[in-house]
Structure formats: structure tokens, C-alpha cells
């Protein structure tokens, strides 16, 4: 079994309580019954859609979901680690972004916990990543540099809006 925090193998776990297994490597407690996101699973009033995440990165994965209470599509971000310091970091991130109102910043609707996992629910934007947009539009932007400048201006405006409110984005990348 692997620790959900440091991802190292716990060779001889104490099997008396699999919801609180201490990791000999990092000292954190792992819950081996913590649910993993999968299509059709319910997380509070949200139901995950599809067979796989719509996005993934170094900090976690993002799933498309339906908000059963409000009847709308949302995006749900699950951190790679279910509990511990990651929970507090994600809570701070959610609070910070929820306080921002800008047309180029995704709206955060909810921060919660279900199935022994924390998650952030945000506005679902049906589009592509910045990386894909840059790749797809490279030729058009070479012919129309004003369009490229307009995109950079929108990005800079959103980052400035966040920075003016004390929020610093530490992972800007295409």
C-alpha cells in the first residue's frame, strides 16, 4: 500500500484501522478507504461525468460534473493527496479565488469534503487550455500580431486583478 501523501510504499501497515495508517516515511496518516474519483461517483451534490478527468497536472486532476442542486455543469478539482497540509492549501486557494470577480478568472462556487477527500468546485468553461490555444493559433497570430497582443493583455489584466487583491498565481504557464 502507498502513502497518499509521500506516495512511498508502507511495507507492513498496522491493519487494525485502515482509515488511520501512519506512514513510517513522512509521518502523515493515510486513509486507505478514501474514495478515488471515477465517472458516476457522487461527491456531495455533485456527480462526476465521463470516464476520465478532463484535465490533470502536478497538483491533481479536474473532472466534469453535474451540480444536482442547481442543474449546471461544473468542474471539480481533486488534489493528489486526500488530506493533510494539501487540504489547507486547497482551502486557502479556493477562498482566495472565490473573492476574485473578473471576466478572465474562473469562478469558484464551493470548497468541500466528501468520501474523505477535499475538492474545489468551479465554473466549467468549455474550451481548450492556453497551451492548445497557443499551438492552434500560432500561424494566425504571426499574420495578426494584434490578436496575440489582445490575448496577452487579457491574461495580464486578470493577473493584475488578482495581484491587486493580494492573490499571486504561482503556476502561470501555457
C-alpha positions in Angstrom: 0.0 0.0 0.0 1.2 3.5 -0.8 1.0 6.6 1.4 -1.4 9.2 -0.1 1.0 12.0 1.0 4.5 11.0 0.0 3.5 8.1 -2.3 6.1 5.8 -0.8 5.2 2.2 0.0 4.1 1.3 3.5 5.6 -2.2 3.7 4.0 -3.5 6.9 0.9 -1.3 7.8 -0.9 -1.8 11.0 -4.2 -3.3 9.7 -6.3 -2.7 12.8 -7.6 0.6 11.4 -7.2 1.2 7.7 -8.7 4.7 8.0 -5.7 5.9 10.0 -2.5 4.3 8.9 0.7 6.2 9.9 3.3 6.4 7.2 6.8 5.5 8.5 8.4 7.7 5.8 6.7 11.1 6.2 4.7 10.6 9.4 1.4 11.6 7.9 -1.8 9.5 8.3 -3.2 7.7 5.3 -6.8 6.6 4.9 -6.8 3.6 2.6 -10.6 3.8 2.4 -10.6 7.3 0.9 -12.6 7.1 -2.3 -11.0 7.8 -5.7 -12.9 10.0 -8.2 -14.5 8.0 -11.0 -17.2 8.6 -13.6 -20.7 8.4 -11.9 -19.4 8.8 -8.4 -21.2 11.3 -6.1 -19.3 14.0 -4.2 -21.9 15.7 -2.1 -24.5 17.1 -4.5 -22.1 16.7 -7.5 -21.9 13.7 -9.8 -18.8 13.1 -11.9 -19.4 12.7 -15.6 -17.3 10.8 -18.2 -14.8 8.0 -17.9 -11.7 10.1 -17.0 -10.6 13.5 -15.8 -10.9 16.4 -18.3 -7.5 17.7 -17.0 -4.6 16.7 -14.9 -1.5 18.3 -13.6 1.2 18.1 -10.9 -1.3 19.1 -8.2 -4.3 16.9 -9.0 -7.0 16.3 -11.6 -10.1 18.0 -12.8 -13.4 16.3 -13.6 -16.5 17.5 -15.4 -19.5 17.1 -13.1 -23.2 18.0 -12.8 -24.4 20.1 -9.8 -27.6 18.2 -8.9 -29.0 21.0 -6.9 -28.6 23.8 -9.4 -28.7 21.6 -12.6 -25.5 23.0 -14.1 -22.2 21.7 -15.3 -19.2 22.4 -13.1 -15.5 21.5 -12.9 -14.2 19.7 -9.8 -10.6 19.8 -8.8 -9.3 16.9 -6.6 -5.8 17.3 -5.2 -3.4 14.3 -5.5 -3.4 14.0 -1.7 -6.7 13.4 0.1 -5.9 15.1 3.4 -3.2 16.8 5.5 -1.4 20.1 4.5 -2.8 19.8 1.0 -6.3 20.3 2.4 -5.4 23.6 4.0 -3.5 24.8 0.9 -6.5 24.0 -1.3 -8.9 25.7 1.1 -6.7 28.9 1.1 -6.6 28.7 -2.7 -10.4 28.3 -3.0 -11.1 31.2 -0.6 -8.6 33.5 -2.4 -10.0 32.8 -5.9 -13.6 32.9 -4.7 -13.0 36.5 -3.7 -12.0 37.5 -7.3 -14.6 38.7 -9.8 -13.1 39.1 -13.3 -14.2 38.0 -16.7 -10.9 36.1 -17.3 -10.8 34.4 -13.9 -12.8 31.2 -13.4 -15.5 31.5 -10.6 -15.1 29.2 -7.6 -18.5 28.0 -6.3 -17.7 25.6 -3.5 -15.0 24.1 -1.4 -15.9 20.9 0.3 -15.2 17.4 1.5 -16.9 14.1 0.7 -15.8 10.5 0.7 -12.8 11.5 2.8 -11.5 13.8 0.0 -11.4 17.6 -0.3 -12.3 19.2 -3.6 -13.0 22.6 -5.2 -16.0 23.2 -7.4 -15.7 25.9 -10.0 -17.3 27.2 -13.2 -16.9 24.8 -16.1 -15.5 26.6 -19.2 -15.9 24.6 -22.4 -12.7 25.4 -24.2 -9.1 24.5 -24.6 -6.1 25.1 -22.5 -3.8 28.1 -23.1 -1.2 25.7 -24.4 -3.5 24.3 -27.0 -4.7 27.8 -27.9 -1.1 28.9 -28.4 -0.4 25.9 -30.6 -3.5 26.1 -32.7 -3.3 29.9 -33.2 0.4 30.3 -33.8 0.2 30.8 -37.5 -2.8 33.1 -37.3 -1.0 35.3 -34.7 2.0 35.5 -36.9 -0.2 37.1 -39.5 -2.2 39.2 -37.0 0.1 40.1 -34.0 -2.7 42.4 -32.7 -4.8 39.3 -31.8 -1.8 37.8 -29.9 -1.3 41.1 -28.1 -5.0 41.1 -27.2 -4.7 37.7 -25.6 -1.6 38.7 -23.6 -3.4 41.8 -22.5 -6.4 39.8 -21.2 -4.1 37.5 -19.3 -2.1 40.3 -17.8 -5.3 42.1 -16.8 -6.6 39.0 -15.0 -3.2 38.5 -13.2 -3.1 42.2 -12.3 -6.7 42.0 -10.9 -5.6 39.1 -8.7 -2.4 40.7 -7.6 -4.1 43.9 -6.6 -6.2 41.8 -4.2 -3.2 40.0 -2.7 -3.5 36.8 -4.8 -0.4 35.7 -6.5 -0.6 33.0 -9.1 2.5 30.8 -8.8 1.9 28.5 -11.7 1.3 30.5 -14.8 2.2 28.5 -17.9 0.8 27.7 -21.2 
